[in-house]
Each structure stands twice: as structure tokens, then as C-alpha cells.
């Protein structure tokens, strides 16, 4: 079972620093989100093929562990282990769910966040790269935001069967 509270606790612990047990990237958003998902009990699979599964092991990692666009596709298409379900809007999300951002509107997703709280019905998110805690999910105040920005809202499936 996905432990949403554990994922959020990890996100809140490490939002403004880096866990030395993991590598740090210049663009660290998806690495951070992957760490949060793992802290919530998400099972890894696919090692050692970097293009398969979602994993980190032995000083290397899958593309889906570290790249926003790859994590988005993995969550949407996985049928075993860590799985996500695309939902219609941000208000359908729960704690520990993921939002993927396509700031340029070109179909390539380049940022990920994790839902860590709510302001009314609106999710608040944590992220790395430009580290943030309990930020408005829309990112409309971000330097990266553009009118073309598109979002994908992914509900993490609770059971990893």
C-alpha cells in the first residue's frame, strides 16, 4: 500500500536540502519526487535497464527516476508496481499525488511536484530545482510559467499489486 503520509513527511523533511543517500542533479525535481514516492513505499522494478521500470540502484537509475517526461509516461502506463491514474483536475488529487508540468506546451513534460497539503480544495505542492514548500500547484508565479503551460494530474494508485 502507498503510504501517503510517509511520502509527504519525506517531502517536507527534504524540500530545501538533499538526502545524502541519493545523487543530486542540477535539475533535481524528478529525483526528489522519486525519493518521495519511494519513501511512501512505492516498489522499484526494471534494474538494470535504464529505459525500463522505475528504480535507483548501484550508482545508476532509470530515466523515469530522474526525468520528468519519463516519470510521467511511467506512471501513466505502468501496470505492475508503482502506478498512476490520470485524473481530470487538481481538485481530484490527494496527498502524495503528482503533478507534471509542460511549461512550453510542446507535449514534453519538464517538471514534477508532489501534493503536500491543501488550501481549501486547491493542492499545495513541494518541489526541487527551485526548492519550494506548500506552493500553489498552478505555478503561475514561477519564472518558468507560460500561458501555454499544460498539466497532467496523476493520482498514485494505493495498491502495488
N, C-alpha and C positions, 0 to 999 in steps of 0.2 A: 504494500500500500504506500502511496505517496504521502509523506508527512509534510503537509503544507507549512505547519508551524516551524518545523526544523529548517525548511528551505528559507523561510522568511527570517528566522533567527540568524542563520548564516549570512543572509543578505545584509542584515542590519549590523552584524559584527564586522564585516569586511568591506562595507560600502566605500570607505575612504582610506583603505590600506590594502595590502596584498598578502595573502596567506603564503608564507614561505614554502609550504608543501607543494605549491604549484608554480609553473612558469608564469612570468608576466609578459604581456605583449604591449607594443605601442598602442595598438587598437585592442583593448582588453575586454570589451563589453561581453562578447560571447563566451570567452573563457570564464569570466566572472559568473555569468548566468549558468553555465555548465556546472561550475562548482556548487552553486545554489541548488540546482536540480539534484546533483549527486548527494548533497547534504540532506535532501529530502527523501533519499532512499532510491532514487532512480537507478536502475541497473544498467551497467555498461555492457556493450557487446560489439563484436566486429574486429577486435585486435587480431592481427597487426595491420590489416588493410586500411589505410588512411581514408579511402573513399567509401568505406562500408561502415555501418553502425555508428555508434557514439561512444567514445572511450578516450581515456588517457592512461598510458602505461609505459614504463621503461624509458622515460625521457622523450617520448613521442606521443602523438594524439591524432585523432581523426579530424578531418576537415570540419565535421559537424560540431566538434567540441569547441573549435576556435573561430569559426567563420559564420557570421550572421545568416547569410543566404543559405549555407549548407544546413545549419541548425533548423532553419525554417522548414526546408524540404524534409529533413529527417523527421521532425515532429509530426508533420502532416501525413507522411507516407509510412511510418513505422507501424508494423502490425504485431511486433513482439517487443516486450520490454518497455522502455520509455516511449510513450505515445502521446500525441496531442490531437485535439479536436478543434478545428477552426470554428469559431463562433461569430455571430453577426456583428456584435459591437462590444465596446469596452465594458459596458454595464453587465455583460454576461460572464465576466471573468470573476475568479475567486483569488484569494491569497495564494501566492506561489505559481500563478499562471504567468504566461509570457506574452509580450507584445513585440512584434517585429516591425521595423520601420524601413520604408523605402523613401528616403528624403528627396530623391530626384524624380520619383515617379516613373522610373525606367524599367521596373519589374525586377530589379536586383536589390534585395533587402540588405541594408548595410548597418543596422543597429538592432540590438535587443535589450529589453528590460524585463524586470520581474516585478509583479504586483506585490507590494508590501503593506498596503493599507488602503483606506478609502476616505474620501472627503464627500460625505453623503453617499451617493451611488457611484461616484466617479473614482476610478482607481488612481492610486498614487504608486509610483514606481521607483526602484533603485537601479542604478547603472554604474558601470565603469567606463573608462576612456576619459570622459569629463565626469568625474565621480559625482554622483548625486544621490540624495536620500529623500524619499517621500515627495518626489517631483510629480507635477501634473502629467498624466500619461500622454497628453497630446504633443508635448514638446514644442508647443507653438512659441515659446520664448527662447528656444535654442537657436544658436547661430546656424545650425545645420537645417533647421526647418525651412521648407519652401512651400509655396501654395500647392505644388504638385505632390507633396508628401502623401504616401499611402501607408496603411497599417494592415497588419494581419494579427488578429486576436486569437491566441491559442490556449485553450483550456487543457491542462495536463490531466490525462486520464488517471484516475486514482489507483486502478489495479494494473499491475505489470504482468498479467498472465499472457 
